[in-house]
Amino acid sequence: HPWLLVGEDKMSKSKGNVMYADELAHYFGVDAVRYYLLSEIPFAQDGSITYESLIAKYNADLSNTLGNLVNRSIAMANKYFNGKVTKPTDANELDCDLAETAKGTVEAYTRMMDQYRTAEASDAIIRLAHRCNKYIDETTPWILAKETEHHSRLNNVLYNLIECVRIL
């Protein structure tokens, strides 16, 4: 069976490089540790873990990419619509691209998980989260909020983001 390495070395009590799961869960949370192991350790291959790589992955994917997306989307929906957005009746090119990306992500994720390729499945999720963050930059909801005639478009943008958060 594959090994879980600490950096380049096998874990060893005598070397003092053992990382205990309960300690990692205490500092990072169970879900963050699970995410790291699923996203960084290829199925049926040796994998490496270090505190530095765990912290970097946590910050890059969970905090900056996914956490930022969820926080921004929910905060704007609450601020501009009291947390209640409605399903759009129309879509522009950016909306359609985001929807297609989300659909493709679900398909890729399912295919990868069916093959136990969890690292690649995790990458698909993070790519969608990156696309959603780019969608925020492209649609500039904070500017749409300034003009009442853009209220419908703002609703559509925020609905699309909240829907992608649900999918994620």
Phi and psi restraints in degrees (value plus and minus 20) as a CYANA .aco file:
   2 PRO   PHI     -89.5   -49.5
   2 PRO   PSI     141.6   181.6
   3 TRP   PHI    -124.7   -84.7
   3 TRP   PSI     128.8   168.8
   4 LEU   PHI    -121.2   -81.2
   4 LEU   PSI      92.2   132.2
   5 LEU   PHI    -117.8   -77.8
   5 LEU   PSI     132.9   172.9
   6 VAL   PHI    -123.4   -83.4
   6 VAL   PSI      84.3   124.3
   7 GLY   PHI      47.2    87.2
   7 GLY   PSI    -135.5   -95.5
   8 GLU   PHI    -123.7   -83.7
   8 GLU   PSI     -26.0    14.0
   9 ASP   PHI    -128.0   -88.0
   9 ASP   PSI     130.9   170.9
  10 LYS   PHI     -87.5   -47.5
  10 LYS   PSI     127.1   167.1
  11 MET   PHI     -85.9   -45.9
  11 MET   PSI     119.4   159.4
  12 SER   PHI    -172.9  -132.9
  12 SER   PSI     108.1   148.1
  13 LYS   PHI     -82.4   -42.4
  13 LYS   PSI     -58.0   -18.0
  14 SER   PHI     -87.4   -47.4
  14 SER   PSI     -51.1   -11.1
  15 LYS   PHI    -101.4   -61.4
  15 LYS   PSI     -37.2     2.8
  16 GLY   PHI      54.8    94.8
  16 GLY   PSI       6.9    46.9
  17 ASN   PHI    -132.7   -92.7
  17 ASN   PSI       2.5    42.5
  18 VAL   PHI     -96.6   -56.6
  18 VAL   PSI     115.7   155.7
  19 MET   PHI    -133.1   -93.1
  19 MET   PSI      99.0   139.0
  20 TYR   PHI    -111.2   -71.2
  20 TYR   PSI     115.7   155.7
  21 ALA   PHI     -79.2   -39.2
  21 ALA   PSI     -61.8   -21.8
  22 ASP   PHI     -86.3   -46.3
  22 ASP   PSI     -53.0   -13.0
  23 GLU   PHI     -89.6   -49.6
  23 GLU   PSI     -63.5   -23.5
  24 LEU   PHI     -81.2   -41.2
  24 LEU   PSI     -64.3   -24.3
  25 ALA   PHI     -83.5   -43.5
  25 ALA   PSI     -55.5   -15.5
  26 HIS   PHI     -83.1   -43.1
  26 HIS   PSI     -64.1   -24.1
  27 TYR   PHI    -102.9   -62.9
  27 TYR   PSI     -54.0   -14.0
  28 PHE   PHI    -133.8   -93.8
  28 PHE   PSI     -36.1     3.9
  29 GLY   PHI      72.3   112.3
  29 GLY   PSI     127.5   167.5
  30 VAL   PHI     -81.3   -41.3
  30 VAL   PSI     -64.6   -24.6
  31 ASP   PHI     -84.9   -44.9
  31 ASP   PSI     -57.6   -17.6
  32 ALA   PHI     -86.1   -46.1
  32 ALA   PSI     -60.2   -20.2
  33 VAL   PHI     -86.4   -46.4
  33 VAL   PSI     -63.9   -23.9
  34 ARG   PHI     -78.4   -38.4
  34 ARG   PSI     -66.9   -26.9
  35 TYR   PHI     -78.0   -38.0
  35 TYR   PSI     -66.3   -26.3
  36 TYR   PHI     -78.1   -38.1
  36 TYR   PSI     -70.2   -30.2
  37 LEU   PHI     -84.0   -44.0
  37 LEU   PSI     -60.2   -20.2
  38 LEU   PHI     -90.9   -50.9
  38 LEU   PSI     -53.5   -13.5
  39 SER   PHI    -110.3   -70.3
  39 SER   PSI     -41.0    -1.0
  40 GLU   PHI    -129.8   -89.8
  40 GLU   PSI     -37.8     2.2
  41 ILE   PHI    -127.3   -87.3
  41 ILE   PSI      88.3   128.3
  42 PRO   PHI     -84.1   -44.1
  42 PRO   PSI     123.5   163.5
  43 PHE   PHI     -79.9   -39.9
  43 PHE   PSI     112.7   152.7
  44 ALA   PHI      43.0    83.0
  44 ALA   PSI       5.4    45.4
  45 GLN   PHI    -154.3  -114.3
  45 GLN   PSI     137.2   177.2
  46 ASP   PHI     -81.1   -41.1
  46 ASP   PSI     127.0   167.0
  47 GLY   PHI    -154.6  -114.6
  47 GLY   PSI     137.9   177.9
  48 SER   PHI    -139.7   -99.7
  48 SER   PSI     123.1   163.1
  49 ILE   PHI    -157.2  -117.2
  49 ILE   PSI     117.6   157.6
  50 THR   PHI    -159.9  -119.9
  50 THR   PSI     139.3   179.3
  51 TYR   PHI     -79.8   -39.8
  51 TYR   PSI     -59.9   -19.9
  52 GLU   PHI     -83.4   -43.4
  52 GLU   PSI     -63.9   -23.9
  53 SER   PHI     -90.2   -50.2
  53 SER   PSI     -55.7   -15.7
  54 LEU   PHI     -84.7   -44.7
  54 LEU   PSI     -65.5   -25.5
  55 ILE   PHI     -84.0   -44.0
  55 ILE   PSI     -63.0   -23.0
  56 ALA   PHI     -83.2   -43.2
  56 ALA   PSI     -64.5   -24.5
  57 LYS   PHI     -85.4   -45.4
  57 LYS   PSI     -62.9   -22.9
  58 TYR   PHI     -78.9   -38.9
  58 TYR   PSI     -69.7   -29.7
  59 ASN   PHI     -86.1   -46.1
  59 ASN   PSI     -65.9   -25.9
  60 ALA   PHI     -88.0   -48.0
  60 ALA   PSI     -71.4   -31.4
  61 ASP   PHI    -108.0   -68.0
  61 ASP   PSI     -74.0   -34.0
  62 LEU   PHI     -99.0   -59.0
  62 LEU   PSI     -62.5   -22.5
  63 SER   PHI    -104.8   -64.8
  63 SER   PSI     -80.6   -40.6
  64 ASN   PHI     -92.1   -52.1
  64 ASN   PSI     -63.5   -23.5
  65 THR   PHI    -106.2   -66.2
  65 THR   PSI     -83.7   -43.7
  66 LEU   PHI     -94.4   -54.4
  66 LEU   PSI     -67.9   -27.9
  67 GLY   PHI     -81.8   -41.8
  67 GLY   PSI     -63.0   -23.0
  68 ASN   PHI     -82.9   -42.9
  68 ASN   PSI     -63.1   -23.1
  69 LEU   PHI     -80.4   -40.4
  69 LEU   PSI     -70.0   -30.0
  70 VAL   PHI     -81.9   -41.9
  70 VAL   PSI     -66.6   -26.6
  71 ASN   PHI     -81.3   -41.3
  71 ASN   PSI     -68.1   -28.1
  72 ARG   PHI     -83.1   -43.1
  72 ARG   PSI     -64.5   -24.5
  73 SER   PHI     -84.5   -44.5
  73 SER   PSI     -68.6   -28.6
  74 ILE   PHI     -88.1   -48.1
  74 ILE   PSI     -60.9   -20.9
  75 ALA   PHI     -80.9   -40.9
  75 ALA   PSI     -62.9   -22.9
  76 MET   PHI     -89.2   -49.2
  76 MET   PSI     -60.0   -20.0
  77 ALA   PHI     -82.4   -42.4
  77 ALA   PSI     -60.7   -20.7
  78 ASN   PHI     -87.5   -47.5
  78 ASN   PSI     -63.9   -23.9
  79 LYS   PHI     -87.6   -47.6
  79 LYS   PSI     -64.8   -24.8
  80 TYR   PHI    -113.7   -73.7
  80 TYR   PSI     -42.9    -2.9
  81 PHE   PHI    -155.3  -115.3
  81 PHE   PSI      -1.5    38.5
  82 ASN   PHI      32.4    72.4
  82 ASN   PSI      13.2    53.2
  83 GLY   PHI      59.9    99.9
  83 GLY   PSI     -11.4    28.6
  84 LYS   PHI    -144.2  -104.2
  84 LYS   PSI      83.3   123.3
  85 VAL   PHI    -128.3   -88.3
  85 VAL   PSI     132.9   172.9
  86 THR   PHI    -132.6   -92.6
  86 THR   PSI     135.8   175.8
  87 LYS   PHI     -83.2   -43.2
  87 LYS   PSI     110.4   150.4
  88 PRO   PHI     -86.4   -46.4
  88 PRO   PSI     131.9   171.9
  89 THR   PHI    -121.6   -81.6
  89 THR   PSI     -30.9     9.1
  90 ASP   PHI    -161.8  -121.8
  90 ASP   PSI     144.9   184.9
  91 ALA   PHI    -166.8  -126.8
  91 ALA   PSI     123.4   163.4
  92 ASN   PHI    -121.0   -81.0
  92 ASN   PSI    -192.8  -152.8
  93 GLU   PHI     -81.2   -41.2
  93 GLU   PSI     -61.9   -21.9
  94 LEU   PHI     -83.3   -43.3
  94 LEU   PSI     -61.5   -21.5
  95 ASP   PHI     -83.2   -43.2
  95 ASP   PSI     -64.4   -24.4
  96 CYS   PHI     -84.7   -44.7
  96 CYS   PSI     -60.3   -20.3
  97 ASP   PHI     -82.0   -42.0
  97 ASP   PSI     -64.2   -24.2
  98 LEU   PHI     -82.8   -42.8
  98 LEU   PSI     -63.8   -23.8
  99 ALA   PHI     -82.5   -42.5
  99 ALA   PSI     -61.4   -21.4
 100 GLU   PHI     -86.4   -46.4
 100 GLU   PSI     -59.4   -19.4
 101 THR   PHI     -82.4   -42.4
 101 THR   PSI     -63.2   -23.2
 102 ALA   PHI     -83.2   -43.2
 102 ALA   PSI     -64.4   -24.4
 103 LYS   PHI     -82.0   -42.0
 103 LYS   PSI     -64.9   -24.9
 104 GLY   PHI     -84.3   -44.3
 104 GLY   PSI     -52.9   -12.9
 105 THR   PHI     -85.9   -45.9
 105 THR   PSI     -64.5   -24.5
 106 VAL   PHI     -81.3   -41.3
 106 VAL   PSI     -63.4   -23.4
 107 GLU   PHI     -84.1   -44.1
 107 GLU   PSI     -65.8   -25.8
 108 ALA   PHI     -85.2   -45.2
 108 ALA   PSI     -63.2   -23.2
 109 TYR   PHI     -79.4   -39.4
 109 TYR   PSI     -67.7   -27.7
 110 THR   PHI     -82.2   -42.2
 110 THR   PSI     -65.4   -25.4
 111 ARG   PHI     -80.9   -40.9
 111 ARG   PSI     -65.3   -25.3
 112 MET   PHI     -87.2   -47.2
 112 MET   PSI     -62.6   -22.6
 113 MET   PHI     -86.4   -46.4
 113 MET   PSI     -56.4   -16.4
 114 ASP   PHI     -82.6   -42.6
 114 ASP   PSI     -43.5    -3.5
 115 GLN   PHI    -122.3   -82.3
 115 GLN   PSI     -10.2    29.8
 116 TYR   PHI      40.5    80.5
 116 TYR   PSI       8.9    48.9
 117 ARG   PHI    -118.3   -78.3
 117 ARG   PSI      48.3    88.3
 118 THR   PHI     -86.1   -46.1
 118 THR   PSI     -54.0   -14.0
 119 ALA   PHI     -84.0   -44.0
 119 ALA   PSI     -62.4   -22.4
 120 GLU   PHI     -90.3   -50.3
 120 GLU   PSI     -55.3   -15.3
 121 ALA   PHI     -83.8   -43.8
 121 ALA   PSI     -61.9   -21.9
 122 SER   PHI     -83.9   -43.9
 122 SER   PSI     -59.8   -19.8
 123 ASP   PHI     -80.6   -40.6
 123 ASP   PSI     -59.1   -19.1
 124 ALA   PHI     -81.4   -41.4
 124 ALA   PSI     -61.6   -21.6
 125 ILE   PHI     -82.6   -42.6
 125 ILE   PSI     -67.4   -27.4
 126 ILE   PHI     -87.1   -47.1
 126 ILE   PSI     -54.5   -14.5
 127 ARG   PHI     -81.6   -41.6
 127 ARG   PSI     -60.5   -20.5
 128 LEU   PHI     -85.4   -45.4
 128 LEU   PSI     -62.0   -22.0
 129 ALA   PHI     -81.6   -41.6
 129 ALA   PSI     -60.6   -20.6
 130 HIS   PHI     -82.0   -42.0
 130 HIS   PSI     -62.2   -22.2
 131 ARG   PHI     -82.8   -42.8
 131 ARG   PSI     -58.8   -18.8
 132 CYS   PHI     -84.8   -44.8
 132 CYS   PSI     -62.0   -22.0
 133 ASN   PHI     -83.6   -43.6
 133 ASN   PSI     -57.3   -17.3
 134 LYS   PHI     -86.5   -46.5
 134 LYS   PSI     -58.9   -18.9
 135 TYR   PHI     -79.1   -39.1
 135 TYR   PSI     -59.6   -19.6
 136 ILE   PHI     -80.5   -40.5
 136 ILE   PSI     -66.2   -26.2
 137 ASP   PHI     -84.2   -44.2
 137 ASP   PSI     -57.1   -17.1
 138 GLU   PHI     -91.7   -51.7
 138 GLU   PSI     -55.5   -15.5
 139 THR   PHI    -114.6   -74.6
 139 THR   PSI     -34.5     5.5
 140 THR   PHI      22.4    62.4
 140 THR   PSI      45.3    85.3
 141 PRO   PHI     -79.3   -39.3
 141 PRO   PSI     -49.1    -9.1
 142 TRP   PHI     -86.2   -46.2
 142 TRP   PSI     -48.4    -8.4
 143 ILE   PHI     -99.9   -59.9
 143 ILE   PSI     -61.1   -21.1
 144 LEU   PHI     -78.0   -38.0
 144 LEU   PSI     -54.0   -14.0
 145 ALA   PHI     -87.7   -47.7
 145 ALA   PSI     -40.1    -0.1
 146 LYS   PHI     -94.9   -54.9
 146 LYS   PSI     -42.1    -2.1
 147 GLU   PHI    -139.3   -99.3
 147 GLU   PSI     106.8   146.8
 148 THR   PHI     -83.9   -43.9
 148 THR   PSI     -47.7    -7.7
 149 GLU   PHI     -89.7   -49.7
 149 GLU   PSI     -33.5     6.5
 150 HIS   PHI    -119.2   -79.2
 150 HIS   PSI     -10.3    29.7
 151 HIS   PHI     -77.8   -37.8
 151 HIS   PSI     -62.9   -22.9
 152 SER   PHI     -85.8   -45.8
 152 SER   PSI     -62.7   -22.7
 153 ARG   PHI     -85.0   -45.0
 153 ARG   PSI     -61.5   -21.5
 154 LEU   PHI     -80.3   -40.3
 154 LEU   PSI     -63.2   -23.2
 155 ASN   PHI     -77.8   -37.8
 155 ASN   PSI     -65.7   -25.7
 156 ASN   PHI     -81.7   -41.7
 156 ASN   PSI     -64.7   -24.7
 157 VAL   PHI     -80.4   -40.4
 157 VAL   PSI     -69.5   -29.5
 158 LEU   PHI     -87.8   -47.8
 158 LEU   PSI     -56.5   -16.5
 159 TYR   PHI     -80.4   -40.4
 159 TYR   PSI     -66.3   -26.3
 160 ASN   PHI     -80.7   -40.7
 160 ASN   PSI     -60.0   -20.0
 161 LEU   PHI     -87.1   -47.1
 161 LEU   PSI     -65.3   -25.3
 162 ILE   PHI     -84.2   -44.2
 162 ILE   PSI     -58.0   -18.0
 163 GLU   PHI     -83.8   -43.8
 163 GLU   PSI     -60.7   -20.7
 164 CYS   PHI     -87.6   -47.6
 164 CYS   PSI     -57.0   -17.0
 165 VAL   PHI     -81.5   -41.5
 165 VAL   PSI     -61.5   -21.5
 166 ARG   PHI     -80.3   -40.3
 166 ARG   PSI     -65.3   -25.3
 167 ILE   PHI     -83.9   -43.9
 167 ILE   PSI     -61.8   -21.8
